[in-house]
Amino acid sequence: MDFLYKKALWIALLASLAALGTAFTAQYVFGLWPCVLCLYQRWPYAAVIAIALIGLVLQRRMDSTIFLFLCAIGFAATAAIGGFHVGVEQGWWQGTAECVGDTSKVLSVQDLKAQIMSAPIVRCDDVAWSLFGISMAGYNVIAATILAVFSLVAALISYKSK
């Protein structure tokens, strides 16, 4: 088990690459176009990739504890966004303004046309794909939560072993 925690930055890096690879494959190979909340869930994974790479480069000179804590925060952030997205999909609450076009502020036909043209193609409350009743956002919540806990535990182990 100790081996796993010593390779935690590699695990964070590879898991983030796999998550983004899965998202891009779903989008570009299977035509499951993302809504704005789907796109927001990708950014923390990109941040974790950068953090893990920096941590791996500096591993010989610096302790990896801070990088693992930052990875845990990144994974927790995407899990939180995913949790919010699941709530929108289930109708528990409304999505952000970017999720659905809001025509209440329209003053003219030109404004309406501009708003329609800039409206999201995919609505946040539409489930594009699910397996066993769990949407992609739901699977992101599960995976990112596991990765956040793993990164946090690895950071704590790293900190205590100093």
MDAnalysis code that builds the backbone (N, CA, C; Angstrom):
import MDAnalysis as mda
import numpy as np

u = mda.Universe.empty(486, n_residues=162, atom_resindex=np.repeat(np.arange(162), 3), trajectory=True)
u.add_TopologyAttr("name", ["N", "CA", "C"] * 162)
u.add_TopologyAttr("resid", np.arange(1, 163))
u.add_TopologyAttr("resname", ["MET", "ASP", "PHE", "LEU", "TYR", "LYS", "LYS", "ALA", "LEU", "TRP", "ILE", "ALA", "LEU", "LEU", "ALA", "SER", "LEU", "ALA", "ALA", "LEU", "GLY", "THR", "ALA", "PHE", "THR", "ALA", "GLN", "TYR", "VAL", "PHE", "GLY", "LEU", "TRP", "PRO", "CYS", "VAL", "LEU", "CYS", "LEU", "TYR", "GLN", "ARG", "TRP", "PRO", "TYR", "ALA", "ALA", "VAL", "ILE", "ALA", "ILE", "ALA", "LEU", "ILE", "GLY", "LEU", "VAL", "LEU", "GLN", "ARG", "ARG", "MET", "ASP", "SER", "THR", "ILE", "PHE", "LEU", "PHE", "LEU", "CYS", "ALA", "ILE", "GLY", "PHE", "ALA", "ALA", "THR", "ALA", "ALA", "ILE", "GLY", "GLY", "PHE", "HIS", "VAL", "GLY", "VAL", "GLU", "GLN", "GLY", "TRP", "TRP", "GLN", "GLY", "THR", "ALA", "GLU", "CYS", "VAL", "GLY", "ASP", "THR", "SER", "LYS", "VAL", "LEU", "SER", "VAL", "GLN", "ASP", "LEU", "LYS", "ALA", "GLN", "ILE", "MET", "SER", "ALA", "PRO", "ILE", "VAL", "ARG", "CYS", "ASP", "ASP", "VAL", "ALA", "TRP", "SER", "LEU", "PHE", "GLY", "ILE", "SER", "MET", "ALA", "GLY", "TYR", "ASN", "VAL", "ILE", "ALA", "ALA", "THR", "ILE", "LEU", "ALA", "VAL", "PHE", "SER", "LEU", "VAL", "ALA", "ALA", "LEU", "ILE", "SER", "TYR", "LYS", "SER", "LYS"])
u.atoms.positions = np.array([
    [0.828, -1.199, 0.000],
    [0.000, 0.000, 0.000],
    [0.872, 1.262, 0.000],
    [2.011, 1.185, 0.658],
    [2.918, 2.325, 0.710],
    [3.388, 2.713, -0.695],
    [3.566, 1.723, -1.551],
    [3.986, 1.976, -2.932],
    [2.976, 2.867, -3.658],
    [1.687, 2.593, -3.418],
    [0.635, 3.385, -4.049],
    [0.748, 4.857, -3.689],
    [0.982, 5.140, -2.436],
    [1.043, 6.531, -1.997],
    [2.312, 7.231, -2.478],
    [3.386, 6.474, -2.659],
    [4.612, 7.067, -3.199],
    [4.439, 7.436, -4.665],
    [3.529, 6.785, -5.346],
    [3.251, 7.066, -6.758],
    [1.979, 7.887, -6.930],
    [1.543, 8.553, -5.890],
    [0.258, 9.267, -5.909],
    [0.209, 10.371, -6.961],
    [1.311, 11.075, -7.171],
    [1.295, 12.118, -8.211],
    [1.126, 11.506, -9.594],
    [1.769, 10.362, -9.813],
    [1.593, 9.666, -11.093],
    [0.146, 9.215, -11.257],
    [-0.447, 8.711, -10.180],
    [-1.842, 8.263, -10.228],
    [-2.766, 9.452, -10.519],
    [-2.514, 10.583, -9.858],
    [-3.326, 11.787, -10.102],
    [-3.184, 12.235, -11.555],
    [-1.964, 12.229, -12.062],
    [-1.716, 12.636, -13.449],
    [-2.422, 11.703, -14.422],
    [-2.227, 10.400, -14.263],
    [-2.821, 9.441, -15.195],
    [-4.346, 9.411, -15.100],
    [-4.870, 9.543, -13.890],
    [-6.332, 9.563, -13.724],
    [-6.932, 10.801, -14.389],
    [-6.267, 11.931, -14.263],
    [-6.762, 13.160, -14.895],
    [-6.681, 13.067, -16.412],
    [-5.583, 12.516, -16.912],
    [-5.469, 12.303, -18.360],
    [-6.558, 11.362, -18.862],
    [-6.837, 10.311, -18.089],
    [-7.887, 9.355, -18.467],
    [-9.262, 10.025, -18.448],
    [-9.516, 10.864, -17.445],
    [-10.813, 11.542, -17.360],
    [-11.011, 12.470, -18.547],
    [-10.007, 13.271, -18.857],
    [-10.127, 14.170, -20.007],
    [-10.163, 13.385, -21.312],
    [-9.399, 12.315, -21.387],
    [-9.442, 11.468, -22.586],
    [-10.818, 10.866, -22.799],
    [-11.439, 10.432, -21.720],
    [-12.791, 9.890, -21.804],
    [-13.781, 10.962, -22.252],
    [-13.653, 12.159, -21.686],
    [-14.567, 13.255, -22.048],
    [-14.412, 13.622, -23.523],
    [-13.180, 13.744, -23.989],
    [-12.952, 14.105, -25.389],
    [-13.366, 12.985, -26.337],
    [-13.182, 11.736, -25.921],
    [-13.636, 10.606, -26.733],
    [-15.156, 10.609, -26.836],
    [-15.826, 10.834, -25.708],
    [-17.290, 10.897, -25.728],
    [-17.760, 12.020, -26.647],
    [-17.047, 13.124, -26.624],
    [-17.439, 14.277, -27.431],
    [-17.142, 14.063, -28.915],
    [-15.899, 13.749, -29.235],
    [-15.482, 13.751, -30.638],
    [-15.675, 12.415, -31.358],
    [-15.723, 11.313, -30.621],
    [-15.926, 10.016, -31.256],
    [-17.401, 9.622, -31.235],
    [-18.055, 9.836, -30.096],
    [-19.442, 9.389, -29.951],
    [-20.466, 10.518, -30.087],
    [-20.010, 11.734, -30.305],
    [-20.930, 12.848, -30.546],
    [-21.732, 13.291, -29.344],
    [-21.243, 13.031, -28.142],
    [-21.932, 13.478, -26.928],
    [-21.382, 14.856, -26.558],
    [-21.988, 15.882, -27.121],
    [-21.494, 17.242, -26.955],
    [-21.738, 17.726, -25.543],
    [-20.780, 18.411, -24.946],
    [-20.885, 18.828, -23.548],
    [-21.707, 20.100, -23.367],
    [-22.351, 20.185, -22.229],
    [-22.988, 21.437, -21.829],
    [-21.922, 22.266, -21.104],
    [-22.286, 23.444, -20.669],
    [-21.316, 24.322, -20.024],
    [-20.822, 23.724, -18.700],
    [-21.674, 23.038, -17.955],
    [-21.235, 22.422, -16.703],
    [-20.279, 21.265, -16.959],
    [-20.487, 20.549, -18.054],
    [-19.544, 19.492, -18.445],
    [-18.168, 20.104, -18.702],
    [-18.165, 21.230, -19.396],
    [-16.901, 21.906, -19.692],
    [-16.232, 22.395, -18.413],
    [-17.013, 22.920, -17.483],
    [-16.451, 23.385, -16.207],
    [-15.800, 22.230, -15.441],
    [-16.371, 21.029, -15.556],
    [-15.809, 19.880, -14.850],
    [-14.453, 19.468, -15.403],
    [-14.129, 19.877, -16.613],
    [-12.849, 19.508, -17.223],
    [-11.693, 20.355, -16.702],
    [-11.944, 21.596, -16.360],
    [-10.862, 22.505, -15.964],
    [-10.077, 22.038, -14.749],
    [-10.710, 21.551, -13.679],
    [-9.904, 21.060, -12.553],
    [-9.001, 19.884, -12.934],
    [-9.451, 19.038, -13.841],
    [-8.583, 17.946, -14.291],
    [-7.351, 18.504, -15.007],
    [-7.538, 19.535, -15.817],
    [-6.398, 20.163, -16.488],
    [-5.454, 20.771, -15.448],
    [-6.019, 21.376, -14.417],
    [-5.190, 21.941, -13.353],
    [-4.414, 20.852, -12.619],
    [-5.060, 19.723, -12.351],
    [-4.380, 18.612, -11.674],
    [-3.243, 18.077, -12.547],
    [-3.455, 18.021, -13.851],
    [-2.386, 17.582, -14.750],
    [-1.178, 18.503, -14.604],
    [-1.418, 19.806, -14.631],
    [-0.318, 20.769, -14.491],
    [0.358, 20.644, -13.125],
    [-0.442, 20.544, -12.070],
    [0.096, 20.433, -10.711],
    [0.922, 19.157, -10.561],
    [0.384, 18.049, -11.033],
    [1.094, 16.766, -10.913],
    [2.397, 16.785, -11.713],
    [2.364, 17.357, -12.910],
    [3.593, 17.443, -13.714],
    [4.653, 18.297, -13.013],
    [4.247, 19.433, -12.480],
    [5.189, 20.287, -11.753],
    [5.730, 19.539, -10.535],
    [4.842, 18.867, -9.819],
    [5.265, 18.099, -8.651],
    [6.239, 16.988, -9.003],
    [6.001, 16.324, -10.119],
    [6.906, 15.251, -10.543],
    [8.268, 15.803, -10.969],
    [8.260, 16.946, -11.643],
    [9.520, 17.567, -12.058],
    [10.328, 18.016, -10.836],
    [9.638, 18.552, -9.839],
    [10.313, 19.082, -8.653],
    [10.446, 18.068, -7.518],
    [10.063, 16.836, -7.757],
    [10.015, 15.827, -6.702],
    [11.368, 15.600, -6.036],
    [12.435, 15.709, -6.780],
    [13.775, 15.485, -6.207],
    [14.190, 16.645, -5.293],
    [13.665, 17.837, -5.559],
    [14.049, 19.018, -4.794],
    [13.039, 19.394, -3.721],
    [11.801, 19.010, -3.933],
    [10.729, 19.402, -3.002],
    [9.927, 18.185, -2.578],
    [9.342, 18.316, -1.419],
    [8.421, 17.293, -0.943],
    [7.130, 17.378, -1.763],
    [6.502, 16.261, -2.020],
    [5.298, 16.247, -2.862],
    [4.011, 16.551, -2.092],
    [4.108, 16.777, -0.788],
    [2.919, 16.979, 0.043],
    [2.031, 18.102, -0.486],
    [2.607, 19.260, -0.762],
    [1.803, 20.407, -1.208],
    [1.135, 20.118, -2.543],
    [1.837, 19.420, -3.423],
    [1.268, 19.092, -4.729],
    [0.106, 18.112, -4.589],
    [0.234, 17.179, -3.653],
    [-0.856, 16.224, -3.418],
    [-2.073, 16.924, -2.814],
    [-1.848, 17.877, -1.904],
    [-2.961, 18.662, -1.360],
    [-3.656, 19.450, -2.474],
    [-2.865, 20.052, -3.350],
    [-3.454, 20.804, -4.462],
    [-4.224, 19.887, -5.411],
    [-3.709, 18.692, -5.650],
    [-4.442, 17.717, -6.472],
    [-5.762, 17.344, -5.804],
    [-5.723, 17.146, -4.484],
    [-6.956, 16.823, -3.755],
    [-7.979, 17.937, -3.902],
    [-7.518, 19.186, -3.847],
    [-8.427, 20.323, -4.019],
    [-9.005, 20.326, -5.433],
    [-8.162, 20.060, -6.429],
    [-8.640, 20.005, -7.817],
    [-9.686, 18.922, -8.015],
    [-9.416, 17.738, -7.475],
    [-10.394, 16.649, -7.602],
    [-11.682, 16.981, -6.846],
    [-11.555, 17.600, -5.676],
    [-12.755, 17.991, -4.916],
    [-13.560, 19.041, -5.681],
    [-12.857, 19.938, -6.376],
    [-13.550, 20.976, -7.146],
    [-14.369, 20.368, -8.276],
    [-13.781, 19.440, -9.025],
    [-14.552, 18.833, -10.119],
    [-15.673, 17.953, -9.581],
    [-15.468, 17.339, -8.424],
    [-16.547, 16.557, -7.809],
    [-17.696, 17.476, -7.402],
    [-17.367, 18.652, -6.870],
    [-18.410, 19.602, -6.468],
    [-19.185, 20.116, -7.679],
    [-18.475, 20.455, -8.741],
    [-19.154, 20.908, -9.964],
    [-20.020, 19.786, -10.514],
    [-19.481, 18.568, -10.500],
    [-20.252, 17.410, -10.961],
    [-21.484, 17.174, -10.102],
    [-21.346, 17.348, -8.792],
    [-22.495, 17.198, -7.898],
    [-23.572, 18.228, -8.190],
    [-23.151, 19.461, -8.433],
    [-24.097, 20.504, -8.825],
    [-24.777, 20.118, -10.137],
    [-24.003, 19.596, -11.093],
    [-24.542, 19.209, -12.393],
    [-25.567, 18.086, -12.242],
    [-25.276, 17.115, -11.393],
    [-26.241, 16.033, -11.148],
    [-27.539, 16.607, -10.598],
    [-27.434, 17.568, -9.705],
    [-28.631, 18.216, -9.160],
    [-29.444, 18.917, -10.230],
    [-28.756, 19.556, -11.179],
    [-29.449, 20.205, -12.289],
    [-30.126, 19.147, -13.162],
    [-29.403, 18.066, -13.448],
    [-29.981, 16.986, -14.274],
    [-31.218, 16.377, -13.625],
    [-31.194, 16.247, -12.304],
    [-32.306, 15.624, -11.585],
    [-33.441, 16.600, -11.282],
    [-33.235, 17.884, -11.587],
    [-34.269, 18.882, -11.323],
    [-34.327, 19.315, -9.873],
    [-33.277, 19.047, -9.093],
    [-33.258, 19.444, -7.688],
    [-33.084, 20.945, -7.551],
    [-32.409, 21.566, -8.500],
    [-32.213, 23.009, -8.533],
    [-31.953, 23.441, -9.957],
    [-31.975, 24.744, -10.191],
    [-31.745, 25.267, -11.530],
    [-30.253, 25.390, -11.788],
    [-29.899, 25.309, -13.058],
    [-28.509, 25.489, -13.454],
    [-28.133, 26.948, -13.487],
    [-26.944, 27.210, -13.928],
    [-26.450, 28.580, -14.038],
    [-27.103, 29.270, -15.227],
    [-26.864, 30.552, -15.354],
    [-27.420, 31.317, -16.476],
    [-26.901, 30.793, -17.809],
    [-25.688, 30.243, -17.821],
    [-25.115, 29.710, -19.056],
    [-25.790, 28.409, -19.488],
    [-26.461, 27.738, -18.561],
    [-27.086, 26.447, -18.868],
    [-28.299, 26.591, -19.776],
    [-29.041, 27.655, -19.588],
    [-30.274, 27.866, -20.338],
    [-30.345, 29.341, -20.699],
    [-30.752, 29.622, -21.886],
    [-30.900, 31.018, -22.289],
    [-31.991, 31.698, -21.481],
    [-31.704, 32.886, -20.960],
    [-32.672, 33.662, -20.189],
    [-33.139, 34.826, -21.052],
    [-34.390, 34.766, -21.506],
    [-34.909, 35.815, -22.400],
    [-35.574, 36.951, -21.637],
    [-35.494, 36.970, -20.326],
    [-36.175, 38.020, -19.560],
    [-35.515, 39.382, -19.739],
    [-34.264, 39.445, -20.177],
    [-33.542, 40.713, -20.315],
    [-33.518, 41.207, -21.753],
    [-34.309, 40.603, -22.600],
    [-34.314, 40.970, -24.015],
    [-35.089, 42.271, -24.206],
    [-34.459, 43.224, -24.908],
    [-35.103, 44.509, -25.148],
    [-35.536, 44.687, -26.594],
    [-34.943, 43.919, -27.497],
    [-35.271, 44.079, -28.912],
    [-35.160, 42.731, -29.620],
    [-35.622, 42.715, -30.859],
    [-35.527, 41.505, -31.675],
    [-34.064, 41.155, -31.917],
    [-33.226, 42.177, -32.095],
    [-31.797, 41.943, -32.304],
    [-31.163, 41.315, -31.060],
    [-31.567, 41.808, -29.874],
    [-31.075, 41.222, -28.630],
    [-31.511, 39.766, -28.508],
    [-32.762, 39.490, -28.868],
    [-33.270, 38.128, -28.815],
    [-32.483, 37.227, -29.756],
    [-32.250, 37.687, -30.964],
    [-31.489, 36.899, -31.938],
    [-30.071, 36.644, -31.434],
    [-29.427, 37.669, -30.894],
    [-28.069, 37.506, -30.368],
    [-28.046, 36.507, -29.214],
    [-29.073, 36.559, -28.374],
    [-29.129, 35.652, -27.235],
    [-29.382, 34.224, -27.692],
    [-30.233, 34.040, -28.664],
    [-30.498, 32.699, -29.196],
    [-29.232, 32.118, -29.820],
    [-28.512, 32.942, -30.558],
    [-27.290, 32.468, -31.222],
    [-26.183, 32.133, -30.232],
    [-26.186, 32.781, -29.066],
    [-25.146, 32.501, -28.079],
    [-25.594, 31.485, -27.032],
    [-26.824, 31.013, -27.129],
    [-27.336, 30.041, -26.163],
    [-26.606, 28.713, -26.316],
    [-26.486, 27.974, -25.226],
    [-25.797, 26.691, -25.304],
    [-26.536, 25.723, -26.219],
    [-25.760, 24.936, -26.940],
    [-26.349, 23.946, -27.832],
    [-26.908, 22.790, -27.009],
    [-26.216, 22.438, -25.940],
    [-26.631, 21.331, -25.088],
    [-27.073, 21.903, -23.743],
    [-28.262, 21.544, -23.333],
    [-28.782, 22.018, -22.051],
    [-28.183, 21.196, -20.918],
    [-27.960, 21.845, -19.791],
    [-27.351, 21.182, -18.640],
    [-28.278, 20.179, -17.963],
    [-29.583, 20.351, -18.151],
    [-30.516, 19.440, -17.488],
    [-30.874, 18.224, -18.346],
    [-30.301, 18.130, -19.537],
    [-30.496, 16.956, -20.385],
    [-29.355, 15.969, -20.146],
    [-29.705, 14.734, -19.822],
    [-28.695, 13.698, -19.620],
    [-28.361, 13.111, -20.991],
    [-27.134, 13.336, -21.441],
    [-26.719, 12.863, -22.766],
    [-26.477, 11.357, -22.783],
    [-26.011, 10.799, -21.664],
    [-25.675, 9.376, -21.589],
    [-25.723, 8.962, -20.132],
    [-26.203, 7.754, -19.899],
    [-26.180, 7.220, -18.539],
    [-26.012, 5.706, -18.597],
    [-25.522, 5.158, -17.518],
    [-25.354, 3.710, -17.360],
    [-25.791, 3.372, -15.946],
    [-26.720, 2.436, -15.819],
    [-27.288, 2.046, -14.532],
    [-27.933, 3.237, -13.825],
    [-28.467, 4.172, -14.610],
    [-29.139, 5.335, -14.047],
    [-28.211, 6.428, -13.553],
    [-26.923, 6.296, -13.831],
    [-25.945, 7.296, -13.401],
    [-25.415, 7.995, -14.650],
    [-25.480, 9.318, -14.655],
    [-25.010, 10.104, -15.801],
    [-23.490, 10.233, -15.765],
    [-22.952, 10.808, -16.835],
    [-21.506, 11.062, -16.856],
    [-21.101, 11.984, -15.713],
    [-21.929, 12.974, -15.411],
    [-21.633, 13.861, -14.286],
    [-21.620, 13.067, -12.978],
    [-22.528, 12.125, -12.845],
    [-22.564, 11.278, -11.654],
    [-21.320, 10.418, -11.521],
    [-20.876, 9.843, -12.634],
    [-19.636, 9.061, -12.598],
    [-18.444, 9.950, -12.291],
    [-18.474, 11.185, -12.771],
    [-17.396, 12.112, -12.435],
    [-17.368, 12.387, -10.935],
    [-18.531, 12.559, -10.333],
    [-18.590, 12.788, -8.883],
    [-17.959, 11.612, -8.143],
    [-18.317, 10.402, -8.533],
    [-17.793, 9.205, -7.863],
    [-16.275, 9.122, -8.023],
    [-15.798, 9.212, -9.261],
    [-14.364, 9.068, -9.523],
    [-13.562, 10.195, -8.872],
    [-14.036, 11.428, -9.024],
    [-13.292, 12.569, -8.481],
    [-13.267, 12.555, -6.955],
    [-14.341, 12.092, -6.331],
    [-14.362, 11.996, -4.868],
    [-13.350, 10.965, -4.391],
    [-13.308, 9.821, -5.055],
    [-12.323, 8.789, -4.707],
    [-10.903, 9.339, -4.883],
    [-10.664, 10.034, -5.993],
    [-9.338, 10.599, -6.248],
    [-8.990, 11.704, -5.256],
    [-9.970, 12.502, -4.851],
    [-9.722, 13.552, -3.860],
    [-9.326, 12.940, -2.519],
    [-10.059, 11.915, -2.096],
    [-9.742, 11.252, -0.823],
    [-8.366, 10.588, -0.909],
    [-8.102, 9.904, -2.008],
    [-6.806, 9.255, -2.197],
    [-5.670, 10.279, -2.137],
    [-5.819, 11.397, -2.849],
    [-4.777, 12.426, -2.862],
    [-4.595, 13.047, -1.484],
    [-5.684, 13.255, -0.781],
    [-5.605, 13.819, 0.562],
    [-4.898, 12.860, 1.519],
    [-5.258, 11.596, 1.466],
    [-4.603, 10.595, 2.321],
    [-3.117, 10.498, 1.970],
    [-2.805, 10.500, 0.674],
    [-1.402, 10.451, 0.252],
    [-0.647, 11.683, 0.750],
    [-1.280, 12.854, 0.706],
    [-0.642, 14.075, 1.206],
    [-0.393, 13.982, 2.708],
    [-1.368, 13.454, 3.437],
    [-1.207, 13.317, 4.886],
    [-0.110, 12.312, 5.221],
    [-0.056, 11.220, 4.498],
    [1.008, 10.230, 4.713],
    [2.370, 10.852, 4.394],
    [2.429, 11.588, 3.297],
    [3.673, 12.256, 2.902],
    [4.094, 13.275, 3.966],
    [3.132, 14.005, 4.485],
    [3.432, 15.023, 5.499],
    [3.937, 14.382, 6.785],
    [3.308, 13.294, 7.195],
    [3.681, 12.621, 8.448],
    [5.015, 11.886, 8.318],
    [5.387, 11.525, 7.127],
    [6.632, 10.773, 6.952],
    [7.850, 11.687, 6.828],
    [7.644, 13.003, 6.910],
    [8.775, 13.944, 6.809],
    [9.603, 13.936, 8.060],
])
